[in-house]
Amino acid sequence: MRTAPLAAALAALLLSSGCLTVGWTFPTQKVSSLAIGTTTREQVRRTFGEPYRVGIEDGQPTWTYLHYRYSALGPTRTRDLVVRFDKGGVVSSYTFNTTEPGDL
């Protein structure tokens, strides 16, 4: 039963690091390149990569990009971008939120 000590060591390492990351980084400096009524789904994919999550909001397809970094030893840092597409696959609206003042 060598797995119990290994699992305990891994748990101790994770707890001592005090941080958890959800999602992945995306180019926040390119958010301003999104043009409502012009930017296509394929252009969004090329610029930001595959979305972290897809869904539907008010009947419109949505793509969500997010990067959250939780830390026991410092501030939580969050960034999220939600892009909504019309039926033709063109950006109809988007929302960008961040806890980083330098992102805006």
Long-range contacts (C-beta under 8 A, 24 or more apart in sequence): 18-71, 18-72, 18-73, 19-69, 19-70, 19-71, 19-72, 19-73, 20-69, 20-70, 21-67, 21-68, 21-69, 21-70, 22-66, 22-67, 22-68, 22-70, 23-52, 23-65, 23-66, 23-67, 23-68, 23-80, 24-52, 24-67, 25-67, 26-65, 26-67, 26-79, 26-81, 28-79, 28-81, 28-96, 28-98, 28-100, 28-103, 31-81, 31-94, 31-96, 34-83, 34-91, 34-94, 35-91, 36-91, 36-92, 36-93, 36-94, 37-90, 37-91, 37-92, 38-90, 38-91, 39-90, 39-91, 40-89, 40-90, 40-91, 41-85, 41-89, 41-90, 41-91, 42-89, 44-83, 44-91, 48-81, 51-83, 57-82, 57-84, 58-84, 60-84, 60-85, 60-86, 60-92, 61-85, 75-99, 79-103
